[in-house]
Amino acid sequence: ISAWWNFGSLLGVCLILQILTGLFLAMHYTSDTATAFSSVTHICR
C-alpha cells in the first residue's frame, strides 16, 4: 500500500504542476503571429 500511495501522490503533484503551468501559459497566449515571439521572450524573462 505504501508504494501505491507514494506513486499516487507523485502523480497528483505532477498533475497539479501541469495544470498550474498550463493556466500560466494560457494567460499569456496570443494568436497573432507578429506578437507571438515577443510573448515567448516576455515569458522567458
TORKOL-4160 file (C-alpha; in steps of 0.2 Angstrom, whole numbers, padded with zeros to 4 digits, m for minus):
45
<pt num="1" X="0000" Y="0000" Z="0000"/>
<pt num="2" X="0015" Y="0012" Z="0004"/>
<pt num="3" X="0022" Y="0011" Z="m0014"/>
<pt num="4" X="0005" Y="0014" Z="m0022"/>
<pt num="5" X="0002" Y="0029" Z="m0010"/>
<pt num="6" X="0019" Y="0036" Z="m0015"/>
<pt num="7" X="0015" Y="0033" Z="m0034"/>
<pt num="8" X="m0002" Y="0042" Z="m0032"/>
<pt num="9" X="0005" Y="0057" Z="m0023"/>
<pt num="10" X="0019" Y="0059" Z="m0036"/>
<pt num="11" X="0005" Y="0058" Z="m0050"/>
<pt num="12" X="m0005" Y="0071" Z="m0040"/>
<pt num="13" X="0009" Y="0083" Z="m0039"/>
<pt num="14" X="0013" Y="0081" Z="m0057"/>
<pt num="15" X="m0005" Y="0084" Z="m0062"/>
<pt num="16" X="m0006" Y="0100" Z="m0051"/>
<pt num="17" X="0010" Y="0107" Z="m0058"/>
<pt num="18" X="0005" Y="0104" Z="m0076"/>
<pt num="19" X="m0012" Y="0112" Z="m0073"/>
<pt num="20" X="m0004" Y="0127" Z="m0065"/>
<pt num="21" X="0009" Y="0129" Z="m0079"/>
<pt num="22" X="m0005" Y="0127" Z="m0092"/>
<pt num="23" X="m0015" Y="0141" Z="m0084"/>
<pt num="24" X="0000" Y="0152" Z="m0083"/>
<pt num="25" X="0004" Y="0149" Z="m0102"/>
<pt num="26" X="m0014" Y="0151" Z="m0106"/>
<pt num="27" X="m0015" Y="0168" Z="m0098"/>
<pt num="28" X="0000" Y="0174" Z="m0109"/>
<pt num="29" X="m0007" Y="0166" Z="m0125"/>
<pt num="30" X="m0008" Y="0177" Z="m0141"/>
<pt num="31" X="m0014" Y="0170" Z="m0158"/>
<pt num="32" X="m0006" Y="0184" Z="m0168"/>
<pt num="33" X="0010" Y="0179" Z="m0177"/>
<pt num="34" X="0018" Y="0196" Z="m0175"/>
<pt num="35" X="0017" Y="0196" Z="m0156"/>
<pt num="36" X="0019" Y="0178" Z="m0153"/>
<pt num="37" X="0038" Y="0178" Z="m0152"/>
<pt num="38" X="0039" Y="0194" Z="m0141"/>
<pt num="39" X="0026" Y="0185" Z="m0129"/>
<pt num="40" X="0038" Y="0170" Z="m0128"/>
<pt num="41" X="0053" Y="0181" Z="m0124"/>
<pt num="42" X="0042" Y="0190" Z="m0111"/>
<pt num="43" X="0038" Y="0174" Z="m0103"/>
<pt num="44" X="0056" Y="0168" Z="m0103"/>
<pt num="45" X="0062" Y="0184" Z="m0094"/>
